[in-house]
Amino acid sequence: MPKRIPLTMNKPPQILILYAHPTPHHSRVNRRLAQVAAKVPNVQVHDLYELYPDFHISVRREQALVEQADLIVFQHPVQWYSMPALLKQWVDSVLTPGWAYGPGGEALRGKDFWLVATTGGSVRSYQAEGHNLFPFSAFLPPYQQTAQLCGMRWLQPHLLFGAHQVNQQTLAGHIEAYRKRLANYPNWPELLATDTPIPLTGS
């Protein structure tokens, strides 16, 4: 894993949230997460479906935004065990060789990567006896390897299972936990304790 680039004392950490929800007006969880995040200082919520409804992504604009960020967040509902189509196109278009990875590709090196995702299925559905057959961690390697290839530190995902059925108390707690993590970055206990990648869990 590449050496971490320390944040300067006179520069607050910058957080870029790449928010991708194809139908945000029908969102029960992600829309509220994005609204709360937008109120946190030094956080930019970048709504991809609002900005690029035609899927024509401005690569230079996106790369410039990413270069200014210390923490890059992918926030989205899980669709077919992966990210929504526009976010996948963003990855394909923006993370170019020579910029994001490969010879000369140093733009993302030393940054942090955080996945914030919601699922329709419950925790129980993500096991051998459930209808998804595998633990959710089995679907995370493409995200983790993207971070690894680009020299970013993989952080433990912030996940909410069963987003359509979760009760209001659990939802409120999940949203508040998200707000606190954003507000306190990079002073998270697990980050202060280590400069190594945070491993995947089986949840």
Backbone as CSV, one residue per row, in Angstrom:
resi,resn,N_x,N_y,N_z,CA_x,CA_y,CA_z,C_x,C_y,C_z
1,MET,0.847,-1.197,0.000,0.000,0.000,0.000,0.878,1.241,0.000
2,PRO,0.553,2.267,-0.810,1.386,3.455,-0.875,1.383,4.222,0.432
3,LYS,2.435,4.974,0.649,2.542,5.792,1.845,1.478,6.865,1.839
4,ARG,0.863,7.092,2.994,-0.159,8.106,3.118,0.434,9.494,2.983
5,ILE,-0.339,10.381,2.343,0.047,11.776,2.244,-0.624,12.518,3.387
6,PRO,0.135,13.036,4.377,-0.489,13.670,5.531,-1.218,14.948,5.152
7,LEU,-2.347,15.208,5.840,-3.085,16.437,5.626,-2.372,17.575,6.346
8,THR,-2.324,18.729,5.727,-1.675,19.865,6.356,-2.570,20.450,7.439
9,MET,-1.955,21.022,8.455,-2.701,21.546,9.592,-3.568,22.736,9.200
10,ASN,-3.147,23.525,8.202,-3.887,24.725,7.832,-4.872,24.482,6.695
11,LYS,-5.011,23.261,6.276,-5.945,22.928,5.202,-6.925,21.868,5.690
12,PRO,-8.207,22.231,5.849,-9.178,21.223,6.288,-9.344,20.151,5.225
13,PRO,-9.606,18.919,5.638,-9.768,17.841,4.665,-10.977,18.081,3.772
14,GLN,-10.814,17.796,2.509,-11.880,17.979,1.529,-12.493,16.623,1.180
15,ILE,-13.812,16.577,1.201,-14.532,15.330,0.954,-15.409,15.496,-0.281
16,LEU,-15.258,14.595,-1.221,-16.073,14.586,-2.437,-16.956,13.351,-2.418
17,ILE,-18.269,13.568,-2.406,-19.228,12.465,-2.440,-19.781,12.345,-3.853
18,LEU,-19.490,11.252,-4.497,-20.050,10.947,-5.810,-21.355,10.202,-5.570
19,TYR,-22.434,10.961,-5.643,-23.765,10.448,-5.321,-24.440,9.999,-6.609
20,ALA,-24.838,8.740,-6.649,-25.441,8.185,-7.863,-26.717,7.432,-7.514
21,HIS,-27.847,8.050,-7.814,-29.148,7.403,-7.610,-30.013,7.704,-8.828
22,PRO,-30.368,6.676,-9.611,-31.134,6.899,-10.846,-32.512,7.506,-10.614
23,THR,-33.129,7.218,-9.458,-34.468,7.739,-9.157,-34.464,8.361,-7.763
24,PRO,-33.789,9.484,-7.588,-33.624,10.053,-6.249,-34.923,10.449,-5.570
25,HIS,-35.936,10.817,-6.352,-37.194,11.239,-5.750,-37.955,10.070,-5.133
26,HIS,-37.554,8.861,-5.469,-38.159,7.678,-4.867,-37.276,7.093,-3.769
27,SER,-36.209,7.792,-3.462,-35.262,7.285,-2.473,-35.760,7.542,-1.059
28,ARG,-35.685,6.521,-0.236,-36.044,6.665,1.172,-34.834,6.986,2.032
29,VAL,-33.671,6.467,1.645,-32.471,6.575,2.475,-31.414,7.474,1.839
30,ASN,-31.027,7.190,0.604,-29.901,7.898,-0.003,-30.134,9.394,-0.137
31,ARG,-31.347,9.787,-0.432,-31.622,11.216,-0.554,-31.401,11.929,0.775
32,ARG,-31.835,11.289,1.870,-31.636,11.883,3.195,-30.161,11.889,3.578
33,LEU,-29.448,10.836,3.223,-28.009,10.814,3.482,-27.316,11.970,2.766
34,ALA,-27.685,12.178,1.515,-27.067,13.249,0.728,-27.410,14.622,1.292
35,GLN,-28.645,14.804,1.724,-29.059,16.089,2.281,-28.294,16.418,3.554
36,VAL,-28.119,15.432,4.408,-27.373,15.639,5.651,-25.903,15.900,5.347
37,ALA,-25.344,15.134,4.420,-23.929,15.288,4.078,-23.633,16.676,3.532
38,ALA,-24.558,17.223,2.760,-24.342,18.529,2.129,-24.203,19.653,3.146
39,LYS,-24.665,19.426,4.371,-24.585,20.451,5.418,-23.294,20.380,6.222
40,VAL,-22.495,19.356,5.979,-21.234,19.203,6.707,-20.168,20.067,6.033
41,PRO,-19.423,20.864,6.798,-18.380,21.703,6.194,-17.356,20.887,5.413
42,ASN,-16.907,21.447,4.308,-15.859,20.855,3.465,-16.294,19.559,2.778
43,VAL,-17.603,19.358,2.676,-18.151,18.205,1.962,-18.873,18.702,0.715
44,GLN,-18.559,18.122,-0.422,-19.251,18.429,-1.669,-20.012,17.199,-2.123
45,VAL,-21.334,17.328,-2.209,-22.167,16.245,-2.728,-22.334,16.473,-4.226
46,HIS,-21.791,15.566,-4.993,-21.730,15.688,-6.450,-22.740,14.705,-7.041
47,ASP,-23.919,15.211,-7.401,-25.028,14.373,-7.861,-24.848,14.063,-9.349
48,LEU,-24.377,12.861,-9.634,-24.040,12.515,-11.015,-25.259,12.464,-11.922
49,TYR,-26.374,11.924,-11.443,-27.557,11.819,-12.305,-28.186,13.185,-12.563
50,GLU,-28.011,14.112,-11.665,-28.504,15.464,-11.898,-27.616,16.197,-12.894
51,LEU,-26.311,15.992,-12.782,-25.354,16.691,-13.637,-25.252,16.102,-15.039
52,TYR,-25.396,14.789,-15.125,-25.173,14.108,-16.407,-26.344,13.191,-16.767
53,PRO,-27.539,13.753,-16.951,-28.684,12.907,-17.304,-28.527,12.224,-18.659
54,ASP,-27.680,12.796,-19.516,-27.434,12.206,-20.832,-26.219,11.279,-20.831
55,PHE,-25.599,11.098,-19.636,-24.433,10.215,-19.486,-23.184,10.756,-20.192
56,HIS,-23.189,12.013,-20.609,-22.017,12.621,-21.240,-21.185,13.302,-20.157
57,ILE,-20.216,12.585,-19.638,-19.440,13.031,-18.486,-18.285,13.926,-18.920
58,SER,-18.120,15.038,-18.221,-16.983,15.927,-18.462,-15.781,15.380,-17.697
59,VAL,-14.915,14.698,-18.395,-13.793,14.025,-17.738,-12.872,15.029,-17.061
60,ARG,-12.550,16.117,-17.727,-11.639,17.103,-17.135,-12.226,17.713,-15.873
61,ARG,-13.506,18.004,-15.907,-14.158,18.577,-14.728,-14.109,17.600,-13.568
62,GLU,-14.429,16.359,-13.843,-14.451,15.356,-12.786,-13.056,15.101,-12.225
63,GLN,-12.076,15.042,-13.086,-10.717,14.811,-12.611,-10.236,15.973,-11.749
64,ALA,-10.601,17.186,-12.115,-10.211,18.349,-11.317,-10.830,18.291,-9.925
65,LEU,-12.083,17.862,-9.833,-12.743,17.732,-8.534,-12.068,16.661,-7.688
66,VAL,-11.780,15.539,-8.298,-11.156,14.434,-7.576,-9.782,14.830,-7.051
67,GLU,-9.043,15.574,-7.845,-7.695,15.969,-7.441,-7.704,16.820,-6.177
68,GLN,-8.781,17.557,-5.934,-8.864,18.428,-4.765,-9.328,17.699,-3.509
69,ALA,-9.796,16.476,-3.651,-10.387,15.754,-2.521,-9.357,14.915,-1.779
70,ASP,-9.552,14.813,-0.473,-8.757,13.905,0.356,-9.489,12.584,0.560
71,LEU,-10.809,12.661,0.658,-11.656,11.478,0.810,-12.645,11.445,-0.343
72,ILE,-12.692,10.329,-1.044,-13.626,10.134,-2.152,-14.655,9.102,-1.719
73,VAL,-15.916,9.493,-1.783,-17.015,8.643,-1.336,-17.865,8.243,-2.532
74,PHE,-18.126,6.963,-2.663,-19.135,6.466,-3.601,-20.396,6.205,-2.781
75,GLN,-21.438,7.001,-3.006,-22.699,6.796,-2.296,-23.781,6.409,-3.293
76,HIS,-24.398,5.253,-3.076,-25.407,4.787,-4.027,-26.188,3.593,-3.483
77,PRO,-27.360,3.334,-4.063,-28.042,2.075,-3.791,-27.376,0.965,-4.593
78,VAL,-27.334,-0.210,-4.028,-26.770,-1.359,-4.748,-27.801,-1.851,-5.756
79,GLN,-27.386,-1.982,-7.010,-28.269,-2.452,-8.075,-27.605,-3.614,-8.792
80,TRP,-28.258,-4.752,-8.759,-27.701,-5.958,-9.362,-26.276,-6.208,-8.857
81,TYR,-26.142,-6.105,-7.536,-24.890,-6.447,-6.845,-23.741,-5.528,-7.232
82,SER,-24.053,-4.345,-7.703,-23.000,-3.440,-8.160,-23.480,-1.999,-8.043
83,MET,-22.757,-1.096,-8.671,-23.081,0.323,-8.664,-24.033,0.663,-9.812
84,PRO,-24.793,1.759,-9.705,-25.646,2.194,-10.808,-24.834,2.473,-12.077
85,ALA,-25.521,2.421,-13.212,-24.844,2.489,-14.512,-24.027,3.759,-14.702
86,LEU,-24.546,4.910,-14.256,-23.820,6.158,-14.479,-22.533,6.215,-13.657
87,LEU,-22.557,5.672,-12.466,-21.332,5.642,-11.668,-20.305,4.709,-12.294
88,LYS,-20.764,3.597,-12.859,-19.838,2.704,-13.561,-19.228,3.421,-14.767
89,GLN,-20.044,4.192,-15.477,-19.499,4.940,-16.610,-18.516,6.001,-16.126
90,TRP,-18.801,6.589,-14.972,-17.870,7.561,-14.395,-16.510,6.907,-14.152
91,VAL,-16.519,5.730,-13.559,-15.270,5.002,-13.310,-14.546,4.733,-14.622
92,ASP,-15.282,4.237,-15.604,-14.675,3.900,-16.894,-14.100,5.126,-17.604
93,SER,-14.781,6.268,-17.480,-14.388,7.465,-18.228,-13.351,8.312,-17.508
94,VAL,-13.490,8.442,-16.196,-12.679,9.395,-15.429,-11.369,8.789,-14.942
95,LEU,-11.397,7.541,-14.539,-10.189,6.912,-13.986,-9.325,6.377,-15.125
96,THR,-8.664,7.283,-15.796,-7.919,6.958,-17.009,-6.482,6.538,-16.702
97,PRO,-5.903,5.688,-17.560,-4.492,5.319,-17.391,-3.597,6.540,-17.574
98,GLY,-2.541,6.593,-16.789,-1.655,7.743,-16.845,-2.095,8.888,-15.960
99,TRP,-3.331,8.804,-15.470,-3.843,9.796,-14.516,-4.203,9.125,-13.198
100,ALA,-5.021,8.073,-13.279,-5.467,7.385,-12.067,-4.615,6.169,-11.718
101,TYR,-4.014,5.558,-12.703,-3.229,4.343,-12.466,-2.228,4.164,-13.601
102,GLY,-1.357,3.177,-13.436,-0.356,2.904,-14.462,0.779,3.914,-14.421
103,PRO,1.701,3.834,-15.381,2.831,4.767,-15.428,2.358,6.217,-15.446
104,GLY,2.798,6.986,-14.488,2.405,8.388,-14.397,1.066,8.627,-13.740
105,GLY,0.335,7.574,-13.405,-0.994,7.723,-12.819,-0.946,7.872,-11.311
106,GLU,-0.718,9.092,-10.852,-0.521,9.354,-9.427,-1.601,10.249,-8.825
107,ALA,-2.623,10.611,-9.573,-3.582,11.622,-9.113,-4.348,11.202,-7.866
108,LEU,-4.575,9.905,-7.690,-5.377,9.423,-6.570,-4.534,8.844,-5.447
109,ARG,-3.258,8.756,-5.668,-2.382,8.093,-4.696,-2.394,8.821,-3.356
110,GLY,-2.625,8.047,-2.291,-2.639,8.595,-0.944,-3.990,9.100,-0.480
111,LYS,-5.001,9.096,-1.348,-6.341,9.509,-0.943,-7.061,8.339,-0.275
112,ASP,-8.169,8.643,0.387,-9.002,7.613,1.000,-10.237,7.363,0.145
113,PHE,-10.696,6.112,0.144,-11.884,5.712,-0.619,-12.885,5.077,0.338
114,TRP,-14.130,5.557,0.288,-15.166,5.084,1.209,-16.437,4.780,0.428
115,LEU,-16.924,3.565,0.566,-18.185,3.157,-0.046,-19.309,3.318,0.964
116,VAL,-20.350,4.045,0.561,-21.552,4.224,1.372,-22.709,3.720,0.524
117,ALA,-23.282,2.591,0.911,-24.255,1.928,0.040,-25.445,1.402,0.827
118,THR,-26.561,1.278,0.122,-27.765,0.694,0.698,-28.196,-0.493,-0.155
119,THR,-28.823,-1.463,0.498,-29.334,-2.625,-0.222,-30.825,-2.786,0.035
120,GLY,-31.512,-3.383,-0.937,-32.902,-3.728,-0.712,-33.025,-4.984,0.128
121,GLY,-32.071,-5.896,-0.044,-32.080,-7.154,0.690,-31.608,-6.995,2.123
122,SER,-32.107,-7.861,2.981,-31.728,-7.848,4.390,-30.361,-8.487,4.583
123,VAL,-29.816,-8.361,5.781,-28.553,-9.024,6.101,-28.688,-10.526,5.898
124,ARG,-29.821,-11.082,6.298,-30.028,-12.532,6.175,-30.016,-12.991,4.728
125,SER,-30.409,-12.130,3.817,-30.430,-12.531,2.403,-29.027,-12.678,1.838
126,TYR,-28.043,-12.048,2.502,-26.654,-12.122,2.040,-25.883,-13.179,2.831
127,GLN,-26.291,-14.421,2.636,-25.611,-15.565,3.230,-25.960,-16.793,2.400
128,ALA,-25.281,-17.891,2.673,-25.445,-19.095,1.848,-26.887,-19.574,1.816
129,GLU,-27.618,-19.380,2.920,-29.007,-19.832,2.977,-29.986,-18.784,2.443
130,GLY,-29.508,-17.600,2.148,-30.377,-16.538,1.665,-30.471,-16.516,0.154
131,HIS,-31.364,-15.677,-0.376,-31.575,-15.698,-1.828,-30.425,-15.055,-2.600
132,ASN,-29.521,-14.351,-1.911,-28.343,-13.801,-2.590,-27.123,-14.708,-2.508
133,LEU,-27.213,-15.779,-1.737,-26.236,-16.877,-1.683,-24.887,-16.528,-1.049
134,PHE,-24.449,-15.296,-1.142,-23.123,-14.917,-0.665,-23.216,-13.793,0.363
135,PRO,-22.213,-13.683,1.245,-22.150,-12.507,2.115,-21.903,-11.270,1.268
136,PHE,-22.322,-10.116,1.761,-22.176,-8.902,0.962,-20.722,-8.613,0.619
137,SER,-19.812,-9.031,1.483,-18.388,-8.799,1.222,-17.924,-9.454,-0.072
138,ALA,-18.658,-10.473,-0.549,-18.281,-11.142,-1.799,-18.463,-10.233,-3.010
139,PHE,-19.262,-9.179,-2.862,-19.512,-8.272,-3.984,-18.651,-7.004,-3.929
140,LEU,-17.791,-6.918,-2.935,-16.985,-5.715,-2.749,-15.626,-5.691,-3.452
141,PRO,-15.032,-6.833,-3.820,-13.699,-6.779,-4.429,-13.532,-5.829,-5.614
142,PRO,-14.515,-5.647,-6.524,-14.293,-4.671,-7.604,-14.050,-3.250,-7.081
143,TYR,-14.757,-2.870,-6.022,-14.533,-1.562,-5.411,-13.152,-1.516,-4.756
144,GLN,-12.862,-2.557,-3.993,-11.602,-2.590,-3.261,-10.408,-2.583,-4.209
145,GLN,-10.501,-3.349,-5.288,-9.388,-3.409,-6.236,-9.240,-2.105,-7.012
146,THR,-10.349,-1.417,-7.277,-10.267,-0.103,-7.912,-9.475,0.855,-7.036
147,ALA,-9.791,0.851,-5.743,-9.040,1.693,-4.806,-7.569,1.301,-4.782
148,GLN,-7.320,0.007,-4.721,-5.946,-0.489,-4.653,-5.151,-0.100,-5.900
149,LEU,-5.741,-0.301,-7.075,-5.051,-0.004,-8.326,-4.681,1.471,-8.425
150,CYS,-5.549,2.317,-7.877,-5.327,3.761,-7.962,-4.523,4.309,-6.786
151,GLY,-4.070,3.425,-5.900,-3.236,3.863,-4.788,-3.986,4.499,-3.645
152,MET,-5.295,4.216,-3.538,-6.094,4.778,-2.456,-6.205,3.791,-1.301
153,ARG,-6.477,4.333,-0.126,-6.695,3.493,1.046,-8.173,3.130,1.135
154,TRP,-8.438,1.853,1.225,-9.799,1.330,1.329,-10.276,1.451,2.762
155,LEU,-11.414,2.118,2.966,-12.008,2.264,4.286,-13.212,1.344,4.421
156,GLN,-13.507,0.962,5.639,-14.628,0.066,5.898,-15.934,0.682,5.396
157,PRO,-16.697,0.004,4.532,-17.935,0.572,3.990,-18.975,0.880,5.069
158,HIS,-19.797,1.859,4.775,-20.934,2.231,5.630,-22.180,1.711,4.918
159,LEU,-22.756,0.637,5.422,-23.813,-0.081,4.718,-25.113,-0.067,5.505
160,LEU,-26.207,-0.001,4.777,-27.526,-0.175,5.379,-28.259,-1.243,4.586
161,PHE,-28.573,-2.346,5.249,-29.296,-3.440,4.614,-30.802,-3.239,4.785
162,GLY,-31.577,-3.783,3.839,-33.031,-3.721,3.934,-33.556,-2.300,3.994
163,ALA,-33.055,-1.450,3.113,-33.362,-0.021,3.189,-34.851,0.282,3.070
164,HIS,-35.600,-0.564,2.390,-37.030,-0.299,2.192,-37.852,-0.637,3.429
165,GLN,-37.318,-1.508,4.283,-38.074,-1.970,5.439,-37.553,-1.461,6.777
166,VAL,-36.374,-0.857,6.808,-35.758,-0.474,8.075,-36.638,0.540,8.813
167,ASN,-36.697,0.404,10.147,-37.552,1.305,10.919,-36.911,2.686,11.057
168,GLN,-37.715,3.647,11.467,-37.264,5.034,11.511,-36.126,5.247,12.501
169,GLN,-36.147,4.537,13.614,-35.091,4.695,14.611,-33.747,4.224,14.062
170,THR,-33.760,3.071,13.410,-32.527,2.551,12.815,-32.035,3.468,11.707
171,LEU,-32.961,3.962,10.898,-32.597,4.858,9.804,-31.981,6.151,10.334
172,ALA,-32.601,6.718,11.355,-32.082,7.957,11.933,-30.678,7.751,12.496
173,GLY,-30.452,6.607,13.132,-29.134,6.309,13.670,-28.093,6.149,12.581
174,HIS,-28.494,5.531,11.480,-27.576,5.333,10.354,-27.189,6.671,9.728
175,ILE,-28.158,7.545,9.572,-27.896,8.860,8.984,-26.996,9.684,9.895
176,GLU,-27.261,9.644,11.195,-26.440,10.403,12.132,-25.014,9.868,12.182
177,ALA,-24.863,8.554,12.092,-23.519,7.967,12.067,-22.749,8.439,10.835
178,TYR,-23.438,8.550,9.717,-22.819,9.052,8.482,-22.365,10.495,8.660
179,ARG,-23.249,11.308,9.219,-22.905,12.716,9.438,-21.671,12.852,10.331
180,LYS,-21.632,12.083,11.394,-20.509,12.166,12.328,-19.205,11.724,11.676
181,ARG,-19.279,10.679,10.882,-18.059,10.202,10.220,-17.514,11.270,9.273
182,LEU,-18.398,11.885,8.526,-17.960,12.943,7.618,-17.382,14.129,8.389
183,ALA,-18.069,14.535,9.443,-17.641,15.697,10.216,-16.314,15.460,10.921
184,ASN,-16.045,14.214,11.296,-14.836,13.899,12.063,-13.661,13.433,11.210
185,TYR,-13.876,13.222,9.925,-12.782,12.756,9.073,-11.644,13.769,9.075
186,PRO,-10.382,13.324,9.163,-9.890,11.935,9.173,-9.646,11.380,10.568
187,ASN,-10.238,12.009,11.579,-9.992,11.592,12.957,-10.921,10.456,13.381
188,TRP,-10.912,9.390,12.603,-11.635,8.179,12.958,-10.690,7.294,13.769
189,PRO,-11.177,6.641,14.811,-10.288,5.829,15.653,-9.457,4.825,14.873
190,GLU,-10.070,4.142,13.912,-9.335,3.119,13.170,-8.296,3.723,12.231
191,LEU,-8.505,4.970,11.816,-7.529,5.623,10.949,-6.375,6.207,11.753
192,LEU,-6.662,6.643,12.959,-5.606,7.164,13.815,-4.681,6.057,14.291
193,ALA,-5.223,4.829,14.325,-4.451,3.707,14.856,-3.557,3.047,13.824
194,THR,-3.850,3.260,12.536,-3.095,2.543,11.507,-3.071,3.315,10.209
195,ASP,-2.036,3.090,9.419,-1.960,3.630,8.063,-2.119,2.528,7.031
196,THR,-2.535,1.338,7.479,-2.718,0.213,6.574,-4.162,0.136,6.134
197,PRO,-4.480,-0.570,5.045,-5.858,-0.687,4.585,-6.746,-1.321,5.646
198,ILE,-7.986,-0.872,5.732,-8.963,-1.466,6.631,-9.555,-2.688,5.936
199,PRO,-9.477,-3.882,6.533,-9.901,-5.092,5.828,-11.405,-5.186,5.673
200,LEU,-11.823,-5.973,4.710,-13.233,-6.270,4.528,-13.740,-7.114,5.680
201,THR,-15.026,-6.981,5.969,-15.667,-7.874,6.921,-16.633,-8.754,6.156
202,GLY,-17.183,-9.747,6.821,-18.102,-10.660,6.162,-19.539,-10.234,6.236
203,SER,-19.813,-9.041,6.761,-21.198,-8.611,6.913,-21.800,-8.207,5.581
